[in-house]
Amino acid sequence: MNSYLIKGATIVNEGKQFVADVLIQNGIIEKINPSISHPSAQEINAEGLYLFPGMIDDQVHFREPGLTHKGDIFSESMAAVAGGITSFMEMPNTVPNTLTQALLEDKYAIAADMSLANYSFFMGASNDNIEEVLKTNPKNVCGIKVFMGSSTGNMLVDNTETLSNIFEKVPMLIATHCEDEATIRQNLQAAQEKYGENIPVEMHPIIRNAEACYKSSSAAVELAKKHNTRLHILHISTEKELSLFSDAPISPEKRITAEACVHHLWFTDEDYASKGNFIKWNPAVKSKSDRLAIREAIKRNKIDVIATDHAPHTLEEKSKPYSQAPSGGPLVQHALPALLDLCHEGVFTLEEIVNKTAHSPAICFNISKRGFIREGYWADLTLVSLNDPFKVTKANILYKCNWSPFEGHTFKSSIEYTFVSGNLAYSKGKFTSNMPGQRLEFNA
């Protein structure tokens, strides 16, 4: 591999900012020092740029296999790298659902050839595959995903006895989607009785309301406490759920952790009028007060990780009436720029963004030698220009679905360079290598 010398970057790492050089050799950060010289290393002048550890996105849906008309591992990992995301963890609700070890390894084989970012894949749980789940290797698989809310195929786990069995027996991290199906069905029926087939999209956060989220999340927390399960609840969308979590800083001893997604930090229910189905996610984008509470919970450590829940659908699918349009949207290319806009607005500091997108995911999942700018760690790095605006247009969207909920927005900051496992993968708007990323390893 090539050697690189990053000169004069403002490094944001472990709660501090400082100017230094960084030497990368054989994929590893070999040296961090105020002044480094190396005769054969390729130099990058980073004066005025900010160097972050690459974002680790713990929740994406890259749609391969089976739904590759929406996105695939190559296209979506390319968009991720352009957005400063160097590692991702992908969900099991592909087609077929990832419910056996053989199907899980099939996805790893695709990624080994096609993913520009580092990768891991969740093993999926269903109502009847506990034997397969228990075969999962915690050293090279990020966790087990349990849909305690709607999903595709056979992935809704709604049997109380099965849930208890999973929480009792699985020794590794369990990540959950928490929305109570019975509550949602009741709310949907009420909406159908009122509106028929013409339910307005503004009803989405009322159908998938705070009560549905809290009822399911509290059940997951209760099970985790009963069995001492390592639980990670994904995409918190309500103020009400925050009472379930501790404000202790992230650590290997914190058994119950939570994640927030960029769209719940950015949009509110007032945006349905202009954005419609293009901000239709599960769980739903909710009120301004919910958004404010989630932002504060990130700062107070009740929420440990920021991710994307990147879930592309085609423009045709999202343009259908509310009841027919699928939930989800593409985010990996624009997540970090969106967070940097929030930094410009004074919502988060750079140190908080780095902590919640890199340090905390690494600690949360116990990832080996990633998530920090440290000597001896893999060089997963992002160089950012904080004052280099760019407008999101069809011409620069890299998602296979070719749309974005941020289309037309001008971000204040740009991603200049992205290193993946020491490989310079992206440089000033161009991809400089098609070398695949690496399979993440975990200190199980």
C-alpha positions in Angstrom: 0.0 0.0 0.0 1.0 3.6 -0.5 2.4 5.7 2.3 0.7 9.0 3.0 1.8 12.0 5.0 -1.0 14.4 6.0 0.5 17.8 6.8 -0.8 20.4 9.1 -4.3 19.2 9.7 -6.4 20.3 12.7 -7.1 17.0 14.3 -10.4 16.5 16.1 -10.0 13.5 18.4 -10.9 12.3 21.9 -12.3 15.7 23.0 -9.5 17.8 21.7 -8.4 19.9 18.7 -4.7 20.2 17.8 -2.6 20.8 14.7 -0.3 17.9 13.7 1.0 15.8 10.9 -0.1 12.1 10.4 2.0 9.4 8.8 0.1 6.5 7.3 2.0 3.3 6.3 0.6 -0.1 5.4 -2.9 1.0 6.2 -2.0 2.0 9.7 -1.5 5.3 11.5 2.3 5.0 12.2 3.0 8.4 13.7 1.2 11.6 14.9 3.5 14.5 15.5 3.7 18.3 15.1 6.3 17.9 12.4 6.9 14.7 10.3 9.0 14.2 7.2 9.1 11.1 5.1 10.9 11.0 1.7 8.7 8.5 -0.1 5.2 9.3 1.4 2.6 11.0 -0.8 2.0 14.4 1.0 -1.4 16.0 1.4 -1.4 19.6 2.4 -4.2 19.7 5.0 -3.6 23.2 6.4 -7.0 24.7 7.1 -8.7 21.3 7.0 -10.1 19.3 9.9 -9.1 15.7 10.3 -11.8 13.3 11.8 -11.7 9.6 12.4 -14.0 8.2 9.7 -17.7 7.9 10.6 -18.8 4.4 11.6 -22.5 4.0 10.5 -24.1 1.3 12.6 -27.3 1.1 10.6 -27.7 1.0 6.8 -29.8 -0.9 4.3 -27.7 -1.3 1.1 -30.3 -3.6 -0.5 -28.1 -6.4 -1.8 -29.1 -9.1 -2.5 -32.6 -9.0 -3.9 -33.4 -5.3 -4.0 -30.5 -4.0 -6.1 -32.8 -1.8 -8.2 -32.8 0.5 -5.1 -29.1 0.3 -4.3 -26.3 -2.2 -4.0 -23.2 -2.6 -1.9 -20.9 -0.9 -4.4 -23.1 2.1 -5.2 -24.1 2.8 -1.6 -20.6 2.3 -0.1 -19.3 4.7 -2.8 -21.8 7.3 -1.6 -20.8 6.6 2.0 -17.1 7.1 1.3 -17.9 10.4 -0.5 -19.7 11.4 2.6 -16.9 10.6 5.0 -18.3 7.3 6.2 -15.5 4.7 6.3 -17.3 1.8 7.9 -20.9 0.5 7.9 -23.0 -2.2 9.5 -25.8 -3.4 7.2 -29.2 -4.8 8.2 -30.6 -8.3 7.4 -33.9 -7.4 5.8 -32.6 -8.0 2.3 -34.1 -10.6 -0.1 -33.7 -13.3 1.0 -33.7 -12.2 4.7 -30.4 -12.9 6.3 -31.6 -15.6 8.7 -29.0 -18.3 8.2 -25.2 -18.3 8.5 -24.9 -19.3 4.9 -26.9 -16.3 3.7 -24.9 -14.0 6.1 -21.6 -15.2 4.6 -23.0 -14.6 1.1 -23.3 -10.9 1.9 -19.7 -10.8 3.3 -18.4 -12.4 0.1 -20.1 -9.7 -2.0 -18.7 -6.9 0.2 -15.2 -8.4 0.0 -15.2 -7.7 -3.7 -17.5 -4.7 -4.0 -17.5 -2.5 -0.9 -15.4 0.6 -1.0 -15.9 1.1 2.8 -15.2 -1.3 5.7 -18.2 -3.5 6.4 -20.0 -5.7 8.8 -23.5 -7.3 8.5 -26.0 -8.1 11.2 -27.4 -11.6 11.6 -31.2 -11.5 11.5 -33.5 -13.0 14.1 -37.0 -14.3 13.4 -39.6 -16.2 15.3 -38.0 -19.5 14.5 -34.3 -19.3 13.8 -32.7 -19.2 17.3 -30.3 -22.1 16.4 -28.9 -20.2 13.5 -28.6 -17.0 15.5 -26.6 -18.8 18.2 -24.0 -19.9 15.7 -23.0 -16.2 15.0 -19.3 -15.4 15.6 -19.0 -12.3 17.8 -15.4 -11.7 16.6 -16.4 -10.9 13.0 -20.1 -10.1 13.1 -21.4 -6.8 14.6 -24.5 -8.2 16.2 -28.0 -9.6 16.0 -30.9 -7.5 14.6 -34.4 -8.0 16.1 -37.3 -6.2 14.4 -39.7 -5.6 17.2 -41.7 -3.6 14.7 -42.7 -4.0 11.0 -40.2 -5.4 8.5 -40.1 -7.4 5.3 -40.4 -11.1 4.9 -40.2 -13.2 8.1 -38.4 -10.7 10.2 -41.0 -9.3 12.6 -40.3 -11.0 16.0 -43.6 -10.6 17.8 -43.8 -13.8 19.8 -43.2 -13.0 23.5 -41.7 -16.3 24.3 -39.3 -16.1 21.3 -38.2 -12.6 22.3 -37.5 -13.8 25.8 -35.5 -16.7 24.5 -33.4 -14.5 22.2 -32.7 -12.0 25.0 -31.8 -14.8 27.4 -29.5 -16.9 25.2 -27.8 -14.5 22.8 -24.4 -13.5 24.3 -23.6 -10.7 21.9 -25.1 -7.3 21.1 -28.7 -7.3 20.1 -29.9 -4.2 18.1 -33.6 -3.6 18.0 -36.1 -1.7 15.9 -38.8 -0.8 18.5 -42.3 0.0 17.4 -45.4 -1.8 18.8 -47.3 -3.4 15.9 -50.7 -3.6 17.7 -50.7 0.1 18.5 -49.7 1.0 14.9 -52.4 -1.3 13.4 -55.0 0.4 15.7 -53.9 3.9 14.7 -53.8 2.9 11.0 -57.4 1.6 11.1 -58.6 4.8 12.7 -56.8 6.8 9.9 -58.3 4.5 7.2 -61.8 5.0 8.7 -61.4 8.8 8.5 -59.5 9.2 5.2 -60.1 5.9 3.3 -57.3 5.3 0.8 -56.3 9.0 0.8 -54.4 9.2 4.1 -52.2 12.3 4.2 -48.5 11.8 4.9 -48.9 14.2 7.9 -50.7 11.3 9.6 -47.5 9.2 9.6 -46.2 10.4 13.1 -49.7 9.9 14.4 -50.1 6.4 13.1 -46.6 5.5 14.2 -46.8 7.5 17.4 -44.7 8.0 20.5 -46.8 5.4 22.4 -46.0 2.7 19.8 -42.3 3.5 20.2 -42.2 3.7 24.0 -44.3 0.5 24.4 -41.8 -1.5 22.3 -38.6 0.2 23.6 -39.6 -0.2 27.2 -40.4 -3.9 26.6 -36.9 -4.3 25.1 -35.3 -2.6 28.0 -37.2 -4.7 30.5 -36.1 -7.9 28.8 -32.5 -6.7 28.6 -32.5 -5.9 32.4 -34.0 -9.2 33.2 -31.4 -11.2 31.3 -28.5 -8.8 31.4 -28.6 -8.6 27.6 -26.3 -6.3 25.7 -29.0 -4.1 24.1 -28.7 -1.3 21.5 -32.0 0.4 20.6 -31.9 2.0 17.1 -33.3 5.3 15.8 -34.8 6.8 18.9 -37.5 9.3 17.6 -39.4 10.4 20.7 -38.7 12.4 23.9 -40.7 9.8 25.8 -38.3 7.0 25.2 -35.3 9.0 26.6 -36.4 8.1 30.2 -35.4 4.5 29.5 -31.7 5.3 29.1 -28.8 6.1 31.4 -26.7 9.3 31.0 -23.5 7.4 31.8 -20.8 7.9 29.2 -20.3 5.1 26.7 -18.1 2.2 27.9 -17.9 -1.5 27.5 -19.8 -1.8 30.8 -22.8 0.2 29.6 -25.2 -2.7 28.8 -28.1 -0.7 27.3 -27.3 1.9 24.7 -29.2 4.0 22.1 -28.8 5.5 18.7 -30.3 8.5 17.0 -30.4 9.1 13.2 -29.6 12.2 11.3 -33.2 12.6 9.9 -34.6 12.8 13.4 -32.0 15.4 14.3 -32.8 17.5 11.2 -36.5 17.3 10.1 -39.7 17.7 12.1 -43.4 17.0 11.4 -43.7 20.5 9.9 -41.6 19.3 7.0 -44.1 16.7 5.7 -46.0 19.6 4.0 -43.0 20.2 1.7 -41.2 16.9 1.7 -44.0 14.4 1.8 -43.1 10.8 1.4 -39.4 11.8 1.0 -39.2 12.1 4.8 -41.3 9.1 5.5 -39.3 6.8 7.8 -40.0 4.2 10.4 -39.9 5.3 13.1 -41.6 8.5 11.9 -40.1 12.0 12.0 -42.0 13.7 14.9 -42.3 17.0 16.6 -39.9 19.9 17.2 -40.0 19.1 20.9 -39.0 15.5 20.1 -36.1 16.7 17.9 -34.9 19.1 20.6 -35.0 16.4 23.3 -33.1 14.0 21.1 -30.4 16.6 20.3 -30.1 17.3 24.1 -29.9 13.6 24.9 -27.0 13.2 22.5 -25.1 16.0 24.4 -26.0 14.4 27.8 -25.0 10.8 26.7 -28.5 9.3 27.0 -28.0 8.6 23.3 -24.7 7.1 22.5 -24.4 6.9 18.7 -25.5 8.9 15.6 -26.2 6.9 12.5 -28.2 7.2 9.2 -30.6 4.2 8.8 -29.8 4.8 5.1 -32.6 3.0 3.2 -33.0 3.9 -0.5 -36.2 3.4 -2.5 -36.7 4.4 -6.1 -38.2 7.8 -7.0 -41.2 6.0 -8.5 -41.8 4.1 -5.2 -41.6 7.2 -3.1 -43.9 9.1 -5.4 -46.8 6.8 -4.8 -49.7 7.8 -2.4 -48.8 7.6 1.3 -50.3 4.2 2.0 -48.3 2.7 -0.9 -45.0 4.5 -0.6 -42.3 2.6 1.4 -40.6 4.1 4.4 -36.9 5.0 4.3 -34.5 7.3 2.5 -30.9 7.6 1.4 -28.6 9.5 3.7 -25.0 8.2 3.8 -23.5 10.8 1.4 -25.0 13.7 3.3 -25.1 12.7 6.9 -21.8 14.2 8.0 -22.3 17.4 6.1 -25.7 17.7 7.8 -24.2 17.3 11.2 -21.5 19.9 10.3 -24.3 22.3 9.4 -25.7 21.7 12.9 -22.3 22.5 14.2 -22.4 25.8 12.3 -25.7 26.4 14.0 -24.3 25.8 17.4 -26.3 22.6 18.0 -23.2 20.3 18.4 -19.5 20.9 18.7 -17.0 19.2 16.4 -15.8 17.1 19.3 -19.4 15.9 20.0 -19.9 14.9 16.4 -16.7 12.9 16.3 -17.5 11.3 19.6 -21.0 10.1 18.5 -20.1 9.1 14.9 -16.7 7.5 15.4 -15.5 7.0 19.0 -18.8 5.8 20.5 -19.7 3.4 17.7 -16.2 1.8 18.1 -16.7 1.4 21.9 -20.4 0.4 21.6 -19.6 -2.5 19.2 -16.1 -3.1 20.6 -14.5 -2.7 17.2 -10.9 -3.6 16.9 -8.5 -0.7 16.2 -10.9 1.7 14.6 -12.8 4.8 15.5 -9.9 6.9 16.9 -6.9 8.8 15.5 -4.3 6.8 17.3 -0.9 5.4 16.4 -1.3 1.7 15.7 -4.9 2.1 14.6 -6.3 1.6 11.0 -6.2 4.9 9.1 -9.9 5.4 8.6 -9.8 9.2 8.2 -11.9 12.1 6.8 -10.5 15.5 5.9 -13.2 18.2 6.0 -13.3 21.8 4.8 -15.7 23.5 7.2 -16.3 26.5 4.9 -16.6 25.1 1.4 -20.3 25.1 0.5 -21.9 22.7 -2.0 -25.5 22.4 -3.2 -27.1 18.9 -3.4 -28.3 18.4 -7.0 -29.2 15.4 -9.1 -25.9 15.8 -10.8 -23.8 15.1 -7.6 -26.0 12.6 -5.9 -24.3 9.2 -5.9 -27.1 7.0 -4.5 -28.4 4.5 -7.1 -31.9 5.8 -6.4 -30.7 9.3 -7.5 -32.7 11.4 -5.0 -32.1 12.9 -1.6 -34.3 14.5 1.0 -31.6 17.2 1.1 -31.9 18.0 -2.6 -31.7 21.7 -3.2 -30.0 22.3 0.2 -26.6 24.0 0.3 -24.4 22.5 2.9 -21.7 24.7 4.5 -19.0 22.1 4.7 -17.5 19.6 2.3 -15.7 16.3 2.5 -12.3 16.7 0.8 -10.5 13.4 1.4 -11.5 10.0 2.7 -9.1 7.2 3.7 -10.4 3.7 4.2 -8.0 1.3 6.0 -5.1 3.5 4.9 -6.2 3.6 1.3 -7.0 7.1 -0.2 -10.4 6.2 -1.6 -11.8 9.7 -2.3 -10.0 13.0 -3.1 -11.6 16.3 -3.9 -14.8 15.0 -5.6 -13.2 12.0 -7.3 -12.7 8.4 -6.4 -9.0 7.6 -6.5 -9.2 3.9 -5.9 -11.5 1.0 -6.2 -9.7 -1.0 -3.5 -12.3 -2.7 -1.3 -12.6 -2.0 2.4 -12.0 -4.6 5.1 -14.3 -6.8 7.2 -14.6 -5.3 10.6 -13.3 -7.3 13.6 -14.5 -7.1 17.1 -12.8 -7.6 20.5 -15.4 -10.2 21.6 
